[in-house]
């Protein structure tokens, strides 16, 4: 074998024949194949509809038993606003599953998004393969959640047998129904501005409020992001500046019993977050205000309002990216340095 390990990095949402082709090539040239399954800490959304274990099942089920025994699936978390954190996690994933002195390379294409990964690991070699029929998971995923049965059948034809069987079974689950409902909410939202002369850019603000090792969160109501935890925040009204909008949203969604002037006196920092795909509803840029309240033996009582189902204090140790709305987990980690 040319390599001890070949490493394939991707999200595999879902796993299709193009992914299978890359791993088959890897199996021919390496003793073992490490598959870093990205976005492993993300909640179930239309962009990331399948969790780590479901994707592992599709991947390993797409190969004969002997080949599957040589494939190691490893979860890799997102760190949207911290490239060094992501690289550190990826390096650890590789080192924890390889032997010292092993011959390791990153496998991928040289003319698609996977080529980005090839340049991030100079300590390893790279092994280039062709892009099998230029397949991409994004249009296949769109067809799967769409209403065009013929398009969905064409997408199924590009899946592996294991992926197709999983996807057909997944369609019968409450999770699929919830994602379809979320898609409808997004489509209704986008329909409101579909005749605009150019795609709008939305401006929002969010509040990151910490006290005594706890963070103030809401549980979202409504169809979009229902049940996920989020920072209190929302859209900026035409007459407001950003900080005023943030303070208003905190009051409306949590009824935090601290007046705006006092809360502002505890403002530690603010930062703008503008990842182009941070919201599925459309291009949305948010400014987050970080307030550090004085330590106290009893946290302020909260009462949910507006579109928040619940307002609550969560210990920082219980933060879980899989439970957080959009990029809010990455925002919290970035601003708090955790």
C-alpha positions as CSV (number, residue, x, y, z in Angstrom):
1,X,0.0,0.0,0.0
2,X,1.2,3.5,-0.9
3,X,-0.1,5.1,2.4
4,X,-0.8,3.9,5.9
5,X,-3.8,6.3,6.1
6,X,-5.7,8.5,3.7
7,X,-8.0,11.1,5.3
8,X,-11.2,12.2,3.6
9,X,-12.9,15.4,5.0
10,X,-16.5,16.3,4.2
11,X,-20.0,16.7,5.5
12,X,-21.7,13.9,3.4
13,X,-25.2,15.4,3.6
14,X,-26.0,12.9,2.2
15,X,-23.4,10.3,1.3
16,X,-23.5,9.8,-2.5
17,X,-21.7,7.9,-5.3
18,X,-19.1,10.6,-5.7
19,X,-18.1,10.2,-2.0
20,X,-18.1,6.5,-2.5
21,X,-15.8,6.8,-5.4
22,X,-13.2,8.8,-3.4
23,X,-13.2,6.2,-0.6
24,X,-12.9,3.3,-3.0
25,X,-9.8,5.0,-4.4
26,X,-8.5,5.6,-0.9
27,X,-9.0,1.9,-0.1
28,X,-6.9,0.9,-3.1
29,X,-4.0,3.1,-1.9
30,X,-4.1,3.0,1.9
31,X,-4.3,0.5,4.6
32,X,-7.0,2.5,6.4
33,X,-9.2,5.4,5.5
34,X,-10.2,8.0,8.1
35,X,-13.4,9.9,7.2
36,X,-13.7,13.2,9.1
37,X,-17.5,13.8,9.2
38,X,-17.9,17.6,9.5
39,X,-20.6,19.6,11.1
40,X,-20.9,16.9,13.7
41,X,-22.0,19.4,16.4
42,X,-24.7,21.0,14.3
43,X,-28.5,20.7,15.0
44,X,-30.7,19.0,12.5
45,X,-31.5,21.6,9.8
46,X,-32.0,21.6,6.0
47,X,-28.3,22.2,5.5
48,X,-27.3,19.5,8.0
49,X,-30.3,17.1,8.1
50,X,-28.5,14.0,9.2
51,X,-26.5,13.5,12.4
52,X,-23.1,12.0,12.7
53,X,-24.3,8.4,13.4
54,X,-26.8,8.5,10.5
55,X,-24.0,9.6,8.1
56,X,-21.7,6.9,9.5
57,X,-24.4,4.4,8.8
58,X,-24.7,5.5,5.2
59,X,-20.9,5.6,4.7
60,X,-20.1,2.2,6.2
61,X,-23.2,0.5,4.8
62,X,-22.0,1.5,1.3
63,X,-19.1,-0.9,1.4
64,X,-18.5,-4.6,1.8
65,X,-17.7,-5.8,5.3
66,X,-14.0,-6.2,4.7
67,X,-13.7,-2.7,3.2
68,X,-15.9,-1.2,5.9
69,X,-13.6,-2.6,8.6
70,X,-10.8,-0.4,7.2
71,X,-12.9,2.8,7.4
72,X,-12.8,4.9,10.5
73,X,-15.5,7.6,10.8
74,X,-14.6,10.4,13.2
75,X,-16.9,13.3,14.2
76,X,-15.5,16.8,13.4
77,X,-17.2,19.8,14.9
78,X,-17.8,23.2,13.2
79,X,-16.0,26.3,14.4
80,X,-17.3,28.9,12.0
81,X,-15.6,31.9,13.3
82,X,-12.4,30.2,14.5
83,X,-10.3,28.6,11.8
84,X,-7.5,27.7,14.2
85,X,-9.9,25.9,16.5
86,X,-11.2,23.9,13.6
87,X,-7.7,23.0,12.4
88,X,-6.7,22.0,16.0
89,X,-9.7,19.7,16.2
90,X,-9.0,18.2,12.8
91,X,-5.4,17.6,13.6
92,X,-6.4,15.9,16.9
93,X,-8.9,13.7,15.1
94,X,-6.2,12.6,12.7
95,X,-3.5,12.1,15.4
96,X,-5.8,10.2,17.7
97,X,-6.6,7.7,15.0
98,X,-3.1,7.2,13.5
99,X,0.2,5.8,14.6
100,X,3.4,7.9,15.1
101,X,5.5,8.0,12.0
102,X,2.7,6.8,9.7
103,X,2.5,7.8,6.1
104,X,-0.6,10.0,5.9
105,X,-2.2,12.0,3.2
106,X,-5.4,14.0,2.6
107,X,-7.5,12.8,-0.3
108,X,-9.7,15.0,-2.3
109,X,-10.4,16.9,-5.6
110,X,-8.3,19.8,-6.8
111,X,-11.1,21.8,-8.3
112,X,-13.9,21.8,-5.7
113,X,-14.4,22.8,-2.1
114,X,-12.5,19.8,-0.9
115,X,-9.4,21.3,-2.4
116,X,-9.5,23.9,0.4
117,X,-8.7,21.2,2.9
118,X,-5.7,19.9,0.9
119,X,-3.7,23.1,1.6
120,X,-4.4,23.1,5.4
121,X,-2.2,20.2,6.3
122,X,1.3,20.7,5.1
123,X,2.6,18.1,7.5
124,X,0.8,15.5,5.4
125,X,0.8,14.8,1.7
126,X,-2.1,15.1,-0.6
127,X,-3.7,12.5,-2.9
128,X,-5.8,13.9,-5.8
129,X,-8.6,12.0,-7.4
130,X,-11.1,13.1,-10.1
131,X,-14.5,14.5,-9.2
132,X,-16.8,11.6,-10.0
133,X,-19.4,12.9,-12.5
134,X,-19.1,16.3,-10.7
135,X,-21.6,15.2,-8.1
136,X,-22.5,17.6,-5.3
137,X,-24.6,16.8,-2.2
138,X,-26.4,20.2,-2.2
139,X,-28.6,19.7,-5.3
140,X,-29.3,16.1,-4.3
141,X,-30.4,17.3,-0.8
142,X,-32.6,20.0,-2.3
143,X,-34.3,17.4,-4.5
144,X,-34.8,15.1,-1.6
145,X,-36.6,17.7,0.4
146,X,-38.5,19.2,-2.6
147,X,-41.9,18.3,-3.9
148,X,-40.8,17.0,-7.4
149,X,-41.0,13.2,-7.2
150,X,-39.1,12.8,-10.5
151,X,-36.2,15.0,-9.3
152,X,-36.1,13.0,-6.0
153,X,-35.9,9.8,-8.0
154,X,-33.0,11.2,-10.1
155,X,-31.3,12.2,-6.8
156,X,-31.8,8.6,-5.5
157,X,-30.1,7.3,-8.6
158,X,-26.9,9.1,-7.6
159,X,-26.9,7.7,-4.0
160,X,-25.4,4.5,-2.8
161,X,-27.8,1.7,-2.0
162,X,-27.3,2.2,1.7
163,X,-27.9,5.9,1.5
164,X,-31.0,5.5,-0.7
165,X,-32.5,2.9,1.8
166,X,-31.7,5.2,4.7
167,X,-33.2,8.3,3.0
168,X,-36.4,6.4,2.0
169,X,-36.9,5.3,5.6
170,X,-36.0,8.8,7.0
171,X,-38.9,10.2,4.9
172,X,-41.3,8.4,7.2
173,X,-40.0,10.0,10.4
174,X,-41.1,13.0,12.4
175,X,-37.7,14.6,11.8
176,X,-38.3,14.6,8.0
177,X,-41.8,16.2,8.6
178,X,-40.3,18.9,10.8
179,X,-37.6,19.7,8.2
180,X,-40.3,19.9,5.5
181,X,-42.2,22.3,7.7
182,X,-39.1,24.4,8.2
183,X,-38.6,24.5,4.4
184,X,-42.1,25.8,4.0
185,X,-41.4,28.5,6.5
186,X,-38.2,29.5,4.7
187,X,-40.0,29.6,1.3
188,X,-42.8,31.8,2.7
189,X,-40.2,34.1,4.2
190,X,-38.3,34.4,0.9
191,X,-41.5,34.8,-1.1
192,X,-42.1,38.1,0.7
193,X,-39.1,39.7,-1.1
194,X,-38.8,37.6,-4.2
195,X,-39.7,40.6,-6.4
196,X,-37.1,42.9,-4.9
197,X,-34.7,44.4,-7.5
198,X,-31.8,42.6,-5.7
199,X,-31.6,40.1,-2.8
200,X,-32.0,42.0,0.4
201,X,-29.4,41.9,3.2
202,X,-31.0,41.8,6.7
203,X,-29.6,43.4,9.8
204,X,-30.1,41.8,13.2
205,X,-28.7,42.1,16.7
206,X,-28.3,39.5,19.4
207,X,-27.4,39.7,23.1
208,X,-24.9,37.5,24.8
209,X,-25.6,38.0,28.5
210,X,-23.5,36.1,31.1
211,X,-23.9,36.0,34.9
212,X,-22.3,33.7,37.4
213,X,-21.3,31.1,34.9
214,X,-24.7,31.1,33.2
215,X,-25.8,32.3,29.8
216,X,-29.2,33.9,29.0
217,X,-30.9,31.9,26.2
218,X,-34.4,31.6,24.7
219,X,-36.0,28.5,23.2
220,X,-37.4,29.5,19.8
221,X,-41.1,29.1,19.0
222,X,-42.5,29.2,15.4
223,X,-41.6,26.8,12.6
224,X,-38.1,28.1,11.8
225,X,-35.7,26.8,14.4
226,X,-38.5,25.6,16.6
227,X,-37.2,24.2,19.9
228,X,-33.6,25.3,19.4
229,X,-31.8,27.5,21.9
230,X,-30.8,30.9,20.8
231,X,-29.4,34.2,22.0
232,X,-32.2,36.8,22.5
233,X,-32.3,39.1,19.5
234,X,-34.0,40.0,16.3
235,X,-34.3,42.4,13.4
236,X,-33.4,46.1,13.7
237,X,-36.4,48.4,13.2
238,X,-36.0,51.4,10.8
239,X,-35.9,54.0,13.6
240,X,-33.4,52.1,15.8
241,X,-29.6,51.9,16.2
242,X,-28.1,48.5,16.7
243,X,-27.7,48.7,20.5
244,X,-31.2,50.0,21.0
245,X,-32.6,47.1,19.0
246,X,-30.6,44.6,21.1
247,X,-31.8,46.1,24.3
248,X,-35.4,46.0,23.0
249,X,-35.2,42.4,22.0
250,X,-33.8,41.4,25.4
251,X,-36.8,43.0,27.1
252,X,-39.4,41.6,24.7
253,X,-38.1,38.0,24.6
254,X,-36.9,37.6,28.2
255,X,-38.3,40.4,30.4
256,X,-34.9,40.5,32.1
257,X,-35.6,42.7,35.2
258,X,-32.7,45.0,34.5
259,X,-33.2,48.4,32.9
260,X,-31.5,49.3,29.7
261,X,-29.1,51.9,31.3
262,X,-27.9,49.4,33.9
263,X,-27.5,46.6,31.4
264,X,-25.5,48.9,29.0
265,X,-23.1,49.7,31.9
266,X,-22.1,46.1,31.9
267,X,-21.4,46.0,28.1
268,X,-18.0,44.3,27.6
269,X,-17.7,44.0,23.8
270,X,-19.6,43.9,20.5
271,X,-18.8,42.1,17.3
272,X,-20.3,41.6,13.9
273,X,-20.9,38.2,12.4
274,X,-21.4,37.9,8.7
275,X,-20.8,34.4,7.4
276,X,-22.7,34.4,4.1
277,X,-24.5,31.2,4.8
278,X,-25.2,31.8,8.5
279,X,-29.0,31.9,8.0
280,X,-31.0,29.8,5.6
281,X,-33.6,32.5,5.3
282,X,-31.4,34.9,3.5
283,X,-28.2,37.0,3.8
284,X,-28.3,38.1,7.4
285,X,-25.6,40.1,9.3
286,X,-25.8,40.3,13.0
287,X,-24.0,42.4,15.6
288,X,-23.7,40.7,19.0
289,X,-23.4,42.6,22.2
290,X,-21.7,40.9,25.1
291,X,-22.8,41.9,28.6
292,X,-21.1,40.5,31.7
293,X,-23.4,40.9,34.8
294,X,-21.9,41.0,38.3
295,X,-21.9,37.6,40.1
296,X,-24.8,36.9,42.3
297,X,-26.1,34.1,44.4
298,X,-29.5,34.2,42.7
299,X,-30.0,34.7,38.9
300,X,-32.7,37.2,37.7
301,X,-36.1,35.7,37.1
302,X,-37.1,35.6,33.4
303,X,-40.4,35.5,31.6
304,X,-40.6,34.6,27.9
305,X,-42.3,36.9,25.5
306,X,-42.7,37.8,21.8
307,X,-41.7,34.7,19.7
308,X,-39.7,33.0,22.5
309,X,-41.2,29.9,23.9
310,X,-39.0,29.9,26.9
311,X,-36.3,32.2,28.5
312,X,-33.8,30.6,30.8
313,X,-30.3,30.6,32.3
314,X,-28.1,27.8,31.1
315,X,-24.8,26.8,32.8
316,X,-22.0,27.4,30.4
317,X,-20.8,23.8,30.8
318,X,-24.1,22.6,29.4
319,X,-23.8,24.4,26.0
320,X,-24.4,22.0,23.2
321,X,-23.9,23.0,19.6
322,X,-26.5,20.4,18.5
323,X,-29.1,22.3,20.4
324,X,-28.2,25.8,19.2
325,X,-29.9,27.9,16.5
326,X,-27.9,28.8,13.3
327,X,-24.4,29.9,14.2
328,X,-25.1,31.0,17.8
329,X,-22.9,28.3,19.4
330,X,-20.0,29.4,17.3
331,X,-20.7,33.1,18.2
332,X,-20.7,32.2,21.9
333,X,-17.5,30.3,21.7
334,X,-15.8,33.1,19.7
335,X,-16.9,35.9,22.0
336,X,-16.3,34.0,25.3
337,X,-13.1,32.4,24.1
338,X,-14.3,28.9,25.0
